[in-house]
Amino acid sequence: MIRESWSLTVRELKHWYRVKIQVFMTLLQPIVWLGLFGQAFNIGSLVPAPLVPQFFSGAPDYFSFMALGMLAVNALFTCMFSGMSIVWDRRFGFLNKLKVAPIPRGAIPLSRIMATVIRSLIQVSIVLAIALAFQYVPGLTGLSLKAGFSMMDLMGMFFVLFLLSVAFASLFTSIALAVENQETLFGVINLLNLPLMFASAALFPTAMMPDWLRSVADYNPLTWAADALRQFAFVNTAPIHDLAFDIIGLAVIAAILAGVSVLVSRKLLSNR
């Protein structure tokens, strides 16, 4: 299955980087989010300066808090369209060719998941680089990491983003296998993305939320990822959960959703 999955993954990546507008949007989208949302919407100004690190999980300012949450949100946005190629392959008949090819059915969703995870990690790398570079632009606030930030911390951050990307790519790939057209898929994406983003600690501290929403946000995978990223990047974070809880939770969710995606493909692609 590994060889077949990798061959289909390479096909997906070629389709991605050959469409220049997609590569351009990969570069432009982080600049828009960080430059407009991150700089203009500064709720940190509402918090007394001595309380900023405590209120924003150890971050020295709101932009630093938001920038790390934006890494998780960007992974979500990239993964939302992980199953779009399945819809198009079904529409143009390529999926029927894969169904009769001598390859494991599980290779089809796994290739989409692998390609999406690679794209997601590339995009979050760009977001991280831009957020750090903003420190050197006059008039802008940039991402400030802790003094002892090391390569191990960076690797830990990317491992967290890898697990989050696997989880969400698996979820949306499974949904794409079950729907018949792109309109239905877009409807499901729009139904899920806003609750996942705003019912989390990615962009706003959970202390600002009502109790019922905070209870939901505390167990949102996006919150686990953002919470873990901030524990790697800052000191005295007052975390929502222990780092081990966040990572194990993401690993379990990723494994379950990836397994479900493979099982769904075996059932649905065999009957159609």
C-alpha positions as YAML, in Angstrom:
chain: A
units: angstrom
residues:
- id: 1
  name: MET
  ca: [0.00, 0.00, 0.00]
- id: 2
  name: ILE
  ca: [2.88, 2.38, 0.72]
- id: 3
  name: ARG
  ca: [4.18, 2.41, -2.86]
- id: 4
  name: GLU
  ca: [0.71, 2.93, -4.35]
- id: 5
  name: SER
  ca: [-0.12, 5.65, -1.84]
- id: 6
  name: TRP
  ca: [3.12, 7.49, -2.54]
- id: 7
  name: SER
  ca: [2.59, 7.35, -6.32]
- id: 8
  name: LEU
  ca: [-0.86, 8.88, -5.95]
- id: 9
  name: THR
  ca: [0.53, 11.43, -3.47]
- id: 10
  name: VAL
  ca: [3.09, 12.58, -6.04]
- id: 11
  name: ARG
  ca: [0.28, 12.94, -8.57]
- id: 12
  name: GLU
  ca: [-1.67, 15.15, -6.14]
- id: 13
  name: LEU
  ca: [1.35, 17.34, -5.41]
- id: 14
  name: LYS
  ca: [2.08, 17.77, -9.12]
- id: 15
  name: HIS
  ca: [-1.47, 18.94, -9.70]
- id: 16
  name: TRP
  ca: [-0.99, 21.44, -6.88]
- id: 17
  name: TYR
  ca: [2.29, 23.08, -7.82]
- id: 18
  name: ARG
  ca: [1.58, 23.12, -11.56]
- id: 19
  name: VAL
  ca: [-1.37, 25.47, -10.92]
- id: 20
  name: LYS
  ca: [0.59, 28.65, -10.28]
- id: 21
  name: ILE
  ca: [-2.36, 30.54, -8.81]
- id: 22
  name: GLN
  ca: [-2.58, 27.96, -6.01]
- id: 23
  name: VAL
  ca: [1.08, 28.46, -5.16]
- id: 24
  name: PHE
  ca: [0.56, 32.23, -5.26]
- id: 25
  name: MET
  ca: [-2.42, 31.98, -2.91]
- id: 26
  name: THR
  ca: [-0.34, 29.83, -0.57]
- id: 27
  name: LEU
  ca: [2.04, 32.79, -0.26]
- id: 28
  name: LEU
  ca: [-0.58, 35.53, -0.22]
- id: 29
  name: GLN
  ca: [-3.11, 34.12, 2.25]
- id: 30
  name: PRO
  ca: [-0.77, 34.17, 5.30]
- id: 31
  name: ILE
  ca: [0.22, 37.76, 4.57]
- id: 32
  name: VAL
  ca: [-3.44, 38.80, 4.45]
- id: 33
  name: TRP
  ca: [-4.33, 37.01, 7.68]
- id: 34
  name: LEU
  ca: [-1.30, 38.18, 9.64]
- id: 35
  name: GLY
  ca: [-1.10, 41.62, 8.11]
- id: 36
  name: LEU
  ca: [-4.77, 42.55, 8.37]
- id: 37
  name: PHE
  ca: [-6.39, 40.41, 11.05]
- id: 38
  name: GLY
  ca: [-3.30, 40.10, 13.23]
- id: 39
  name: GLN
  ca: [-2.28, 43.75, 13.15]
- id: 40
  name: ALA
  ca: [-5.70, 45.44, 13.07]
- id: 41
  name: PHE
  ca: [-7.62, 43.25, 15.52]
- id: 42
  name: ASN
  ca: [-5.46, 43.74, 18.60]
- id: 43
  name: ILE
  ca: [-7.48, 42.80, 21.67]
- id: 44
  name: GLY
  ca: [-4.25, 42.88, 23.64]
- id: 45
  name: SER
  ca: [-4.72, 46.64, 23.98]
- id: 46
  name: LEU
  ca: [-7.75, 45.92, 26.19]
- id: 47
  name: VAL
  ca: [-5.63, 44.05, 28.73]
- id: 48
  name: PRO
  ca: [-3.37, 45.86, 31.25]
- id: 49
  name: ALA
  ca: [0.28, 45.41, 30.21]
- id: 50
  name: PRO
  ca: [1.38, 43.46, 33.33]
- id: 51
  name: LEU
  ca: [-1.41, 40.92, 32.74]
- id: 52
  name: VAL
  ca: [-0.75, 40.32, 29.03]
- id: 53
  name: PRO
  ca: [1.51, 37.23, 29.44]
- id: 54
  name: GLN
  ca: [-0.90, 35.67, 31.92]
- id: 55
  name: PHE
  ca: [-3.96, 36.42, 29.79]
- id: 56
  name: PHE
  ca: [-2.37, 35.28, 26.51]
- id: 57
  name: SER
  ca: [-0.76, 31.99, 27.57]
- id: 58
  name: GLY
  ca: [2.70, 33.42, 28.15]
- id: 59
  name: ALA
  ca: [2.79, 35.41, 24.90]
- id: 60
  name: PRO
  ca: [4.27, 38.92, 25.23]
- id: 61
  name: ASP
  ca: [1.50, 40.41, 23.06]
- id: 62
  name: TYR
  ca: [-1.72, 39.42, 21.29]
- id: 63
  name: PHE
  ca: [-0.05, 39.08, 17.89]
- id: 64
  name: SER
  ca: [2.32, 36.41, 19.20]
- id: 65
  name: PHE
  ca: [-0.62, 34.60, 20.79]
- id: 66
  name: MET
  ca: [-2.67, 34.82, 17.59]
- id: 67
  name: ALA
  ca: [0.19, 33.95, 15.22]
- id: 68
  name: LEU
  ca: [0.70, 30.52, 16.77]
- id: 69
  name: GLY
  ca: [-3.04, 29.90, 16.76]
- id: 70
  name: MET
  ca: [-3.02, 30.94, 13.11]
- id: 71
  name: LEU
  ca: [-0.64, 28.07, 12.36]
- id: 72
  name: ALA
  ca: [-3.31, 25.64, 13.56]
- id: 73
  name: VAL
  ca: [-6.09, 27.53, 11.72]
- id: 74
  name: ASN
  ca: [-4.04, 27.52, 8.53]
- id: 75
  name: ALA
  ca: [-3.61, 23.76, 8.81]
- id: 76
  name: LEU
  ca: [-7.40, 23.49, 9.17]
- id: 77
  name: PHE
  ca: [-8.04, 25.64, 6.10]
- id: 78
  name: THR
  ca: [-5.60, 23.62, 4.00]
- id: 79
  name: CYS
  ca: [-7.10, 20.31, 5.11]
- id: 80
  name: MET
  ca: [-10.69, 21.38, 4.47]
- id: 81
  name: PHE
  ca: [-10.14, 20.88, 0.74]
- id: 82
  name: SER
  ca: [-8.22, 17.62, 1.04]
- id: 83
  name: GLY
  ca: [-11.11, 15.69, -0.46]
- id: 84
  name: MET
  ca: [-11.84, 18.07, -3.31]
- id: 85
  name: SER
  ca: [-9.66, 16.09, -5.71]
- id: 86
  name: ILE
  ca: [-11.72, 12.98, -4.96]
- id: 87
  name: VAL
  ca: [-14.87, 14.82, -6.01]
- id: 88
  name: TRP
  ca: [-13.22, 15.96, -9.23]
- id: 89
  name: ASP
  ca: [-11.74, 12.52, -9.91]
- id: 90
  name: ARG
  ca: [-15.22, 11.03, -9.52]
- id: 91
  name: ARG
  ca: [-16.68, 13.65, -11.85]
- id: 92
  name: PHE
  ca: [-14.11, 13.07, -14.63]
- id: 93
  name: GLY
  ca: [-14.02, 9.30, -14.31]
- id: 94
  name: PHE
  ca: [-10.51, 8.87, -12.92]
- id: 95
  name: LEU
  ca: [-11.88, 7.46, -9.66]
- id: 96
  name: ASN
  ca: [-13.58, 4.65, -11.61]
- id: 97
  name: LYS
  ca: [-10.19, 3.75, -13.10]
- id: 98
  name: LEU
  ca: [-8.67, 3.62, -9.62]
- id: 99
  name: LYS
  ca: [-11.51, 1.40, -8.42]
- id: 100
  name: VAL
  ca: [-10.68, -1.27, -11.02]
- id: 101
  name: ALA
  ca: [-6.90, -0.87, -10.69]
- id: 102
  name: PRO
  ca: [-5.00, -3.57, -8.73]
- id: 103
  name: ILE
  ca: [-4.27, -1.27, -5.76]
- id: 104
  name: PRO
  ca: [-5.56, -1.36, -2.18]
- id: 105
  name: ARG
  ca: [-8.64, 0.83, -1.74]
- id: 106
  name: GLY
  ca: [-7.01, 2.43, 1.29]
- id: 107
  name: ALA
  ca: [-4.26, 3.90, -0.90]
- id: 108
  name: ILE
  ca: [-6.75, 6.35, -2.41]
- id: 109
  name: PRO
  ca: [-7.60, 8.29, 0.79]
- id: 110
  name: LEU
  ca: [-4.11, 7.86, 2.21]
- id: 111
  name: SER
  ca: [-2.60, 9.57, -0.83]
- id: 112
  name: ARG
  ca: [-4.95, 12.53, -0.39]
- id: 113
  name: ILE
  ca: [-4.11, 12.71, 3.31]
- id: 114
  name: MET
  ca: [-0.35, 12.55, 2.70]
- id: 115
  name: ALA
  ca: [-0.45, 15.21, -0.03]
- id: 116
  name: THR
  ca: [-2.57, 17.49, 2.15]
- id: 117
  name: VAL
  ca: [-0.27, 17.09, 5.14]
- id: 118
  name: ILE
  ca: [2.75, 18.03, 3.00]
- id: 119
  name: ARG
  ca: [0.95, 21.10, 1.64]
- id: 120
  name: SER
  ca: [-0.20, 22.04, 5.14]
- id: 121
  name: LEU
  ca: [3.32, 21.88, 6.60]
- id: 122
  name: ILE
  ca: [4.67, 23.96, 3.72]
- id: 123
  name: GLN
  ca: [2.02, 26.60, 4.28]
- id: 124
  name: VAL
  ca: [2.44, 26.78, 8.07]
- id: 125
  name: SER
  ca: [6.20, 27.13, 7.52]
- id: 126
  name: ILE
  ca: [5.48, 30.19, 5.40]
- id: 127
  name: VAL
  ca: [3.11, 31.59, 8.04]
- id: 128
  name: LEU
  ca: [5.72, 31.09, 10.76]
- id: 129
  name: ALA
  ca: [8.45, 32.74, 8.69]
- id: 130
  name: ILE
  ca: [6.26, 35.75, 7.87]
- id: 131
  name: ALA
  ca: [5.16, 36.16, 11.50]
- id: 132
  name: LEU
  ca: [8.81, 36.18, 12.62]
- id: 133
  name: ALA
  ca: [9.81, 38.56, 9.81]
- id: 134
  name: PHE
  ca: [7.20, 41.10, 10.91]
- id: 135
  name: GLN
  ca: [9.48, 41.94, 13.85]
- id: 136
  name: TYR
  ca: [11.81, 43.67, 11.41]
- id: 137
  name: VAL
  ca: [9.13, 45.71, 9.61]
- id: 138
  name: PRO
  ca: [8.71, 49.21, 11.08]
- id: 139
  name: GLY
  ca: [5.24, 49.78, 12.46]
- id: 140
  name: LEU
  ca: [4.32, 46.09, 12.66]
- id: 141
  name: THR
  ca: [4.21, 43.68, 15.58]
- id: 142
  name: GLY
  ca: [6.00, 40.38, 15.02]
- id: 143
  name: LEU
  ca: [6.05, 36.97, 16.64]
- id: 144
  name: SER
  ca: [8.30, 36.91, 19.71]
- id: 145
  name: LEU
  ca: [9.44, 33.49, 20.93]
- id: 146
  name: LYS
  ca: [10.92, 32.63, 24.31]
- id: 147
  name: ALA
  ca: [14.59, 33.33, 24.91]
- id: 148
  name: GLY
  ca: [15.58, 29.66, 25.06]
- id: 149
  name: PHE
  ca: [13.63, 28.57, 21.99]
- id: 150
  name: SER
  ca: [15.50, 25.65, 20.44]
- id: 151
  name: MET
  ca: [15.41, 23.30, 17.46]
- id: 152
  name: MET
  ca: [13.69, 20.71, 19.65]
- id: 153
  name: ASP
  ca: [10.90, 23.19, 20.35]
- id: 154
  name: LEU
  ca: [10.56, 23.84, 16.62]
- id: 155
  name: MET
  ca: [10.43, 20.13, 15.88]
- id: 156
  name: GLY
  ca: [7.83, 19.71, 18.60]
- id: 157
  name: MET
  ca: [5.69, 22.44, 17.04]
- id: 158
  name: PHE
  ca: [5.82, 20.80, 13.62]
- id: 159
  name: PHE
  ca: [5.01, 17.41, 15.10]
- id: 160
  name: VAL
  ca: [1.88, 18.90, 16.65]
- id: 161
  name: LEU
  ca: [0.92, 20.48, 13.32]
- id: 162
  name: PHE
  ca: [1.59, 17.18, 11.55]
- id: 163
  name: LEU
  ca: [-0.84, 15.35, 13.87]
- id: 164
  name: LEU
  ca: [-3.46, 18.08, 13.49]
- id: 165
  name: SER
  ca: [-3.13, 17.99, 9.69]
- id: 166
  name: VAL
  ca: [-3.48, 14.21, 9.59]
- id: 167
  name: ALA
  ca: [-6.62, 14.40, 11.73]
- id: 168
  name: PHE
  ca: [-8.39, 17.09, 9.70]
- id: 169
  name: ALA
  ca: [-7.22, 15.76, 6.31]
- id: 170
  name: SER
  ca: [-8.60, 12.34, 7.25]
- id: 171
  name: LEU
  ca: [-11.90, 13.85, 8.38]
- id: 172
  name: PHE
  ca: [-12.53, 15.86, 5.22]
- id: 173
  name: THR
  ca: [-11.28, 13.09, 2.95]
- id: 174
  name: SER
  ca: [-13.80, 10.69, 4.51]
- id: 175
  name: ILE
  ca: [-16.56, 13.25, 3.96]
- id: 176
  name: ALA
  ca: [-15.53, 13.65, 0.31]
- id: 177
  name: LEU
  ca: [-15.73, 9.89, -0.20]
- id: 178
  name: ALA
  ca: [-19.30, 9.91, 1.05]
- id: 179
  name: VAL
  ca: [-20.68, 12.85, -0.97]
- id: 180
  name: GLU
  ca: [-21.53, 12.92, -4.65]
- id: 181
  name: ASN
  ca: [-20.79, 16.49, -5.72]
- id: 182
  name: GLN
  ca: [-18.76, 19.54, -4.82]
- id: 183
  name: GLU
  ca: [-21.79, 21.60, -3.73]
- id: 184
  name: THR
  ca: [-22.52, 19.14, -0.93]
- id: 185
  name: LEU
  ca: [-18.87, 19.07, 0.07]
- id: 186
  name: PHE
  ca: [-18.70, 22.87, 0.21]
- id: 187
  name: GLY
  ca: [-21.83, 22.90, 2.35]
- id: 188
  name: VAL
  ca: [-20.32, 20.47, 4.85]
- id: 189
  name: ILE
  ca: [-17.03, 22.41, 4.90]
- id: 190
  name: ASN
  ca: [-18.84, 25.68, 5.61]
- id: 191
  name: LEU
  ca: [-20.86, 23.97, 8.33]
- id: 192
  name: LEU
  ca: [-17.78, 22.67, 10.14]
- id: 193
  name: ASN
  ca: [-14.99, 25.20, 9.68]
- id: 194
  name: LEU
  ca: [-16.39, 28.19, 11.59]
- id: 195
  name: PRO
  ca: [-17.44, 26.22, 14.71]
- id: 196
  name: LEU
  ca: [-14.06, 24.47, 14.74]
- id: 197
  name: MET
  ca: [-12.18, 27.78, 14.43]
- id: 198
  name: PHE
  ca: [-14.16, 30.02, 16.77]
- id: 199
  name: ALA
  ca: [-14.98, 27.38, 19.40]
- id: 200
  name: SER
  ca: [-11.27, 27.01, 20.10]
- id: 201
  name: ALA
  ca: [-8.37, 28.81, 21.75]
- id: 202
  name: ALA
  ca: [-6.65, 29.40, 18.41]
- id: 203
  name: LEU
  ca: [-7.55, 33.08, 18.03]
- id: 204
  name: PHE
  ca: [-9.03, 34.08, 21.40]
- id: 205
  name: PRO
  ca: [-8.27, 33.10, 25.00]
- id: 206
  name: THR
  ca: [-10.88, 30.75, 26.43]
- id: 207
  name: ALA
  ca: [-11.09, 33.07, 29.46]
- id: 208
  name: MET
  ca: [-13.08, 35.45, 27.23]
- id: 209
  name: MET
  ca: [-15.69, 32.80, 26.45]
- id: 210
  name: PRO
  ca: [-18.88, 31.93, 28.36]
- id: 211
  name: ASP
  ca: [-18.60, 28.81, 30.49]
- id: 212
  name: TRP
  ca: [-20.54, 26.54, 28.12]
- id: 213
  name: LEU
  ca: [-18.43, 27.56, 25.13]
- id: 214
  name: ARG
  ca: [-15.22, 27.23, 27.12]
- id: 215
  name: SER
  ca: [-16.17, 23.64, 27.97]
- id: 216
  name: VAL
  ca: [-16.53, 22.91, 24.25]
- id: 217
  name: ALA
  ca: [-13.37, 24.78, 23.29]
- id: 218
  name: ASP
  ca: [-11.23, 22.96, 25.85]
- id: 219
  name: TYR
  ca: [-11.79, 19.67, 24.00]
- id: 220
  name: ASN
  ca: [-11.55, 20.97, 20.46]
- id: 221
  name: PRO
  ca: [-8.52, 19.46, 18.63]
- id: 222
  name: LEU
  ca: [-7.70, 22.95, 17.37]
- id: 223
  name: THR
  ca: [-7.40, 24.08, 21.00]
- id: 224
  name: TRP
  ca: [-5.11, 21.15, 21.80]
- id: 225
  name: ALA
  ca: [-2.84, 22.09, 18.92]
- id: 226
  name: ALA
  ca: [-2.75, 25.81, 19.75]
- id: 227
  name: ASP
  ca: [-2.20, 25.05, 23.44]
- id: 228
  name: ALA
  ca: [0.72, 22.72, 22.65]
- id: 229
  name: LEU
  ca: [2.28, 25.21, 20.21]
- id: 230
  name: ARG
  ca: [2.25, 27.93, 22.86]
- id: 231
  name: GLN
  ca: [3.84, 25.63, 25.42]
- id: 232
  name: PHE
  ca: [6.72, 25.04, 23.02]
- id: 233
  name: ALA
  ca: [7.05, 28.72, 22.10]
- id: 234
  name: PHE
  ca: [6.51, 30.64, 25.36]
- id: 235
  name: VAL
  ca: [7.27, 30.40, 29.07]
- id: 236
  name: ASN
  ca: [4.79, 30.54, 31.95]
- id: 237
  name: THR
  ca: [1.97, 29.67, 29.59]
- id: 238
  name: ALA
  ca: [-0.68, 28.63, 32.17]
- id: 239
  name: PRO
  ca: [-1.73, 25.89, 29.73]
- id: 240
  name: ILE
  ca: [-5.26, 24.63, 29.26]
- id: 241
  name: HIS
  ca: [-3.97, 21.04, 29.36]
- id: 242
  name: ASP
  ca: [-0.64, 19.37, 29.99]
- id: 243
  name: LEU
  ca: [1.57, 19.11, 26.90]
- id: 244
  name: ALA
  ca: [1.37, 15.31, 27.03]
- id: 245
  name: PHE
  ca: [-2.45, 15.46, 27.07]
- id: 246
  name: ASP
  ca: [-2.51, 17.71, 24.00]
- id: 247
  name: ILE
  ca: [-0.11, 15.57, 21.99]
- id: 248
  name: ILE
  ca: [-1.63, 12.22, 22.96]
- id: 249
  name: GLY
  ca: [-5.12, 13.56, 22.27]
- id: 250
  name: LEU
  ca: [-4.09, 14.73, 18.79]
- id: 251
  name: ALA
  ca: [-2.33, 11.44, 18.08]
- id: 252
  name: VAL
  ca: [-5.39, 9.40, 19.08]
- id: 253
  name: ILE
  ca: [-7.76, 11.57, 17.02]
- id: 254
  name: ALA
  ca: [-5.41, 11.42, 14.01]
- id: 255
  name: ALA
  ca: [-5.10, 7.64, 14.21]
- id: 256
  name: ILE
  ca: [-8.86, 7.12, 14.60]
- id: 257
  name: LEU
  ca: [-9.82, 9.44, 11.74]
- id: 258
  name: ALA
  ca: [-7.14, 8.03, 9.41]
- id: 259
  name: GLY
  ca: [-8.41, 4.52, 10.17]
- id: 260
  name: VAL
  ca: [-12.00, 5.58, 9.54]
- id: 261
  name: SER
  ca: [-10.97, 7.10, 6.20]
- id: 262
  name: VAL
  ca: [-9.39, 3.81, 5.08]
- id: 263
  name: LEU
  ca: [-12.43, 1.79, 6.22]
- id: 264
  name: VAL
  ca: [-14.82, 4.18, 4.51]
- id: 265
  name: SER
  ca: [-12.86, 3.91, 1.26]
- id: 266
  name: ARG
  ca: [-12.99, 0.11, 1.34]
- id: 267
  name: LYS
  ca: [-16.74, 0.17, 1.78]
- id: 268
  name: LEU
  ca: [-17.78, 3.02, -0.51]
- id: 269
  name: LEU
  ca: [-15.29, 2.53, -3.33]
- id: 270
  name: SER
  ca: [-16.16, -1.14, -3.58]
- id: 271
  name: ASN
  ca: [-19.88, -0.56, -3.90]
- id: 272
  name: ARG
  ca: [-19.85, 2.23, -6.50]
...
